Amino acid sequence: MAAVRRSPWLTPLRRALGGNGSVLVLVEGSAGLGKTRALHGLSGLPEAAEARRTLWRCGAAQEPPETGGGPALLLVDDAHRATPQEREWLREVLERPWEGLAAVVAYRPEELGTAGLPLGAPAVSYPPGLAVFRHRLRAWGVDRVRRAASEVLGEQATHEAVTRLHACSGGVPQVVADLLGALTAGTGSRCTAADIDAAGVPVRLAELVLSRTDALTAADRPVVWAAAVLGEPAGRDELLSVAGMDGARGRAALLEALAGAALSEVSQGRYGFSVPLAATAVRERVPGPVREELHGRAARVLARRRPVPWAEVARHRGAAGRRKSWLKAVEKAALAAVEAGHHQEAIGLLERTLAVPEVPARYRARLAPLLARSAVIGLRSDQTVEVLTQAVRDPGLPVDVRGQLRLDLGLMLANQVGDLAAGMRELEAAVEELGEVRPALTSRAMVALAMPEWPTGTLAGHREWLRRAAGLARAGDSELARAAVAANHASLAVACGDPQARELVAALPVDGPPAGCREHAARGLCNAADAALWRGSYRWGEELMSAGLDLAARIGASYTEQTAQGTRLLLDWWAGRWTGLGERCERFVADTADMPVVAADAHLVRGMLAFVQGDWTQAVHWLTALGAPAPECTRMPLAAATAGTLIRLALVRDDPQAAAEQARTAWAAVAEKGIWAWAAELAPWAVEAVARAGDAAAARRMTAEFVRGLAGQDAPSARAAVAWSRAALEECEGRHPEAAGSYRQAAAAYRELSRPYARALTTEGAARCSLLDGAEHSGAPDEAARGGADGTAGEDGGRAHAVASLRRCVEQYTELGAVYDAARARTLLRSHQPAEVRRPGRPAFDDRLSPREREVAELAARGLMNREIAVVLHLSPRTVEQHVARALRKTGALSRRDLLRTSP
């Protein structure tokens, strides 16, 4: 109805219903476009409330309604089915309209007896006073289909599913609705493009197209069958060649098919089905031998095109039963797709082919490596892993081919599936099987084992794998092997803070002539960007990420592109760009749900956002459940950062022993790996947890080990974390002046890094320690002479500076959306700032929330329980309960969650 309500004829129609003039609107639309719905919508116009309303469906054996003067809304549906008597009655009404008549006549243009004449020949003699309009209903675009899918499936439908839904339905609303109706019963947590394909042809559509095909003579039907077998609009000559018809006979058949609406002119000079799914319904009803003949002719016709659409040629050859030529076409199609960077096309085609048991071993040995290579670069499916797992077990495969498959299977298992142990086993087996026979591939397997991000192995071990890989690459003549080594050497150098890192990154073969070189360059850029960001080189990391994303998009390296998109989420978290970040994380997780390793960045960021918003239950879910990878299958820097957030969560829940246990485990993993820059998001919380658990000596050892591990390295974020870790330890030991100084040192470092949240946390720590120090020394004889801990003169100056810093922290937390932190800082501020002078008695807030009630309401709306709010705000659970009750009463909220939407 949205398009109808914007139509230029709506105003004249409303005027007619008001008794001013007469109007006719011809609503034209093919089957399923919503003509009946549009008529019912018009009957609900406010101007029609006082008018005589008639809804009349032609061909339904109804008596024509009585006509007469006065405002009248005449809604006529299915005018293409009108009997001669009904057409005559309509002619009389429209040739002699009265003041106040608003007539709307709907019909299917493809089923009119005389094209273009809704009431047949001769044309109606419309009188001069009748305003006549034609309104053509259009198919939905992708955005409208997406809205319809969201209304039915919520957030379940992926972007690819919506695109497929639009493509196969042709945007016809009724077909979209029927498909969505079938999907609601069959989908689980997500609706994918495969679910759309599996839904089949809706009954309504199938019966319509089959009835139109059956209405043709037996001699004319082959032209419709040919269109169904082709499955896409085709020119007249190609269509008739596939149908096996000569020019004159074929032309006559095509005209009959168009006249009977069995086919449409989809675009100028190209004929087929306006709803692509209709082709499936017809194709399934074509007799088998005839269908094979049609597919054979289709393959020959398409093979004459330039360039040859090998994927379609392969499909037709396979359906025609020509197995050998089918496999040759599949190979050519896959190679063409890979060369063009369309790896997802190659994956789909090769998966379907290799799933056929009858494919001979010699073809499996040629096609399986193509699938493996594309799946590593593109986005694999579970079927890819299954196909390749079966392939490596085939005893008929040559050993070197099996080793090649193991290489790519291992990369998929580790990088995409998240089964690290299985992936490492396959990669090590690949090294053994490839040996010196395929040195370039052996080098590639070694390069994969040299990736330091995985929790297995040590830095020394990774460097040894890289050394061996580089030796093989230098000894051979493979540019791809050298590019693979260069990509991993660069990213390892960045991760370790190597002074040569920038030179190694700059030397990546971004313009290498073989496409594979550019793929390795894109991977190297994106991995180096990730490594740079974890070290705190944010500007350089963002530059590398942009370059890597651009290159990956240009060459179709979907997996690399997705990993970089995950890295961007982390960068936005660190930079404080939090607006809409949670929703982006959730979309990313949904789009990469079958690749937990890729989705891990989004899980971490979404969990940290939930934590700072005070929704601790959701924080745990995002960090440990909902598809988040286990620590042993998570990249080391991510695992360390995740542990840091979980440790902090245990600390705020006043469980220092659990926090310390997790801290020791995560710390040991980083220490074994030996890349200490990755402890930057873990160290402050780990040191605090161990110290608060009563083992200050261990906390001191951890801090010293952190400092030693960073010696001589350029790691800005880790350097800031060192100062923060010292501050946390000093605060736990009660050395508040020293702690305040260390916190200020950390805050200054985070200011330089443009990390507003970390800066606010450390600034708050400095203020807290300054205030604690002042409280401990208040009243001491020499206090007036002692300088403040922050460099100001005396206790009063230091206290005022700390209170001002706390106020700024509250503002920064609030701007970021860190509800929990803002509430905690307000509580601290309230306990130290001077009390305001006011009249005796309680302030009167009437129906407005008091400041304390607002704090409690914000935390309750974020999901915190009363006891958790009590911990944050240093209140009793009973007091929190009373504040929540008053907030609910004052705002009229129906639940705690509604407090966010109703708080004034």
LINNOR-V728144 format. One record per backbone hydrogen bond with DSSP energy under -1.0 kcal/mol. NH is the residue of the N-H (numbers start at 1). CO is the residue of the C=O. If there is no record, write none. Layout:
[[NH:CO] [NH:CO]]
//
This chain:
[[5:1] [7:4] [10:7] [13:9] [14:10] [15:11] [16:12] [17:13] [18:14] [19:16] [20:15] [23:101] [24:131] [25:103] [26:133] [27:105] [28:135] [29:107] [33:30] [38:34] [39:35] [40:36] [41:37] [42:38] [43:39] [44:41] [45:42] [48:45] [49:46] [52:71] [54:73] [56:75] [58:77] [60:57] [72:100] [73:52] [74:102] [75:54] [76:104] [77:56] [79:106] [81:78] [82:79] [87:83] [88:84] [89:85] [90:86] [91:87] [92:88] [93:89] [94:90] [95:91] [96:92] [100:21] [101:98] [102:72] [103:23] [104:74] [105:25] [106:76] [107:27] [111:108] [112:109] [117:114] [120:117] [126:124] [130:127] [131:22] [133:24] [135:26] [137:28] [140:171] [145:141] [146:142] [147:143] [148:144] [149:145] [150:146] [151:147] [152:148] [153:149] [154:150] [156:153] [158:191] [162:158] [163:159] [164:160] [165:161] [166:162] [167:163] [168:164] [169:165] [170:166] [172:169] [174:32] [176:172] [177:173] [178:174] [179:175] [180:176] [181:177] [182:178] [183:179] [184:180] [187:183] [191:156] [196:192] [197:193] [198:194] [200:197] [206:202] [207:203] [208:204] [209:205] [210:206] [211:207] [212:208] [213:209] [214:210] [215:211] [216:213] [220:217] [221:217] [223:220] [224:221] [225:221] [226:222] [227:223] [228:224] [229:225] [230:226] [231:227] [234:271] [239:235] [240:236] [241:237] [242:238] [243:239] [245:240] [250:246] [251:247] [252:248] [253:249] [254:250] [255:251] [256:252] [257:253] [258:254] [259:255] [260:256] [261:258] [262:257] [263:257] [264:272] [266:264] [267:270] [270:267] [271:234] [272:264] [277:168] [278:275] [279:276] [281:277] [282:278] [283:279] [284:280] [285:282] [286:283] [291:287] [292:288] [293:289] [294:290] [295:291] [296:292] [297:293] [298:294] [299:295] [300:296] [301:297] [302:298] [303:299] [304:301] [305:302] [310:308] [313:309] [314:310] [315:311] [316:312] [317:313] [318:314] [319:315] [320:316] [321:318] [322:317] [323:321] [326:322] [327:323] [328:324] [329:325] [330:326] [331:327] [332:328] [333:329] [334:330] [335:331] [336:332] [337:333] [338:334] [339:335] [340:336] [341:338] [342:337] [343:341] [346:342] [347:343] [348:344] [349:345] [350:346] [351:347] [352:348] [353:349] [354:350] [355:351] [356:353] [359:356] [364:360] [365:361] [367:363] [368:364] [371:367] [372:368] [373:369] [374:370] [375:371] [376:372] [377:373] [378:374] [385:381] [386:382] [387:383] [388:384] [389:385] [390:386] [391:387] [392:388] [394:391] [397:394] [402:398] [403:399] [404:400] [405:401] [406:402] [407:403] [408:404] [409:405] [410:406] [411:407] [412:408] [413:409] [414:410] [415:411] [416:412] [417:412] [418:413] [419:413] [420:418] [423:419] [424:420] [425:421] [426:422] [427:423] [428:424] [429:425] [430:426] [431:427] [432:428] [433:429] [434:430] [435:431] [437:434] [438:434] [442:438] [443:439] [444:440] [445:441] [446:442] [447:443] [448:444] [449:445] [451:448] [459:673] [462:458] [463:459] [464:460] [465:461] [466:462] [467:463] [468:464] [469:465] [470:466] [471:467] [472:468] [473:469] [474:470] [475:471] [476:472] [482:478] [483:479] [484:480] [485:481] [486:482] [487:483] [488:484] [489:485] [490:486] [491:487] [492:488] [493:489] [494:490] [495:491] [496:492] [497:494] [498:493] [501:498] [504:500] [505:501] [506:502] [507:503] [508:505] [510:508] [512:509] [518:514] [519:515] [520:516] [521:517] [522:518] [523:519] [524:520] [525:521] [526:522] [527:523] [528:524] [529:525] [530:526] [531:527] [532:528] [533:529] [534:530] [535:531] [537:532] [538:536] [541:537] [542:538] [543:539] [544:540] [545:541] [546:542] [547:543] [548:544] [549:545] [550:546] [551:547] [552:548] [553:549] [554:550] [555:551] [557:552] [558:556] [559:377] [561:557] [562:558] [563:559] [564:560] [565:561] [566:562] [567:563] [568:564] [569:565] [570:566] [571:567] [572:568] [573:569] [574:570] [575:571] [576:573] [577:572] [578:576] [581:578] [584:580] [585:581] [586:582] [587:583] [588:584] [589:585] [590:586] [591:587] [592:588] [593:590] [595:592] [599:595] [603:599] [604:600] [605:601] [606:602] [607:603] [608:604] [609:605] [610:606] [611:607] [612:608] [613:609] [614:611] [615:610] [616:614] [619:615] [620:616] [621:617] [622:618] [623:619] [624:620] [625:621] [628:625] [633:630] [634:631] [636:453] [639:635] [640:636] [641:637] [642:638] [643:639] [644:640] [645:641] [646:642] [647:643] [648:644] [649:645] [650:646] [651:647] [652:648] [653:649] [654:651] [655:650] [659:655] [660:656] [661:657] [662:658] [663:659] [664:660] [665:661] [666:662] [667:663] [668:664] [669:665] [670:666] [671:667] [672:668] [673:669] [674:670] [678:675] [679:676] [680:677] [682:679] [683:679] [686:682] [687:683] [688:684] [689:685] [690:686] [691:687] [692:688] [693:689] [694:691] [695:690] [699:695] [700:696] [701:697] [702:698] [703:699] [704:700] [705:701] [706:702] [707:703] [708:704] [709:705] [710:706] [711:708] [713:710] [717:535] [719:715] [720:716] [721:717] [722:718] [723:719] [724:720] [725:721] [726:722] [727:723] [728:724] [729:725] [730:726] [731:727] [732:728] [733:729] [734:731] [735:730] [736:734] [739:735] [740:736] [741:737] [742:738] [743:739] [744:740] [745:741] [746:742] [747:743] [748:744] [749:745] [750:746] [751:747] [752:748] [753:749] [754:751] [755:750] [759:755] [760:756] [761:757] [762:758] [763:759] [764:760] [765:761] [766:762] [767:763] [768:764] [769:765] [770:766] [771:767] [772:768] [773:769] [774:770] [775:771] [776:772] [777:773] [780:777] [783:780] [788:792] [791:788] [798:794] [799:795] [800:796] [801:797] [802:798] [803:799] [804:800] [805:801] [806:802] [807:803] [808:804] [809:805] [810:806] [811:807] [812:808] [813:809] [814:810] [815:811] [816:812] [817:813] [818:813] [819:817] [820:612] [822:818] [823:819] [824:820] [825:821] [826:822] [827:823] [828:824] [829:825] [830:826] [831:827] [832:829] [833:829] [848:845] [854:850] [855:851] [856:852] [857:853] [858:854] [859:855] [860:856] [861:857] [862:858] [863:860] [864:859] [869:865] [870:866] [871:867] [872:868] [873:869] [875:870] [880:876] [881:877] [882:878] [883:879] [884:880] [885:881] [886:882] [887:883] [888:884] [889:885] [890:886] [891:887] [892:888] [899:896] [900:897] [902:898] [903:899]]
//
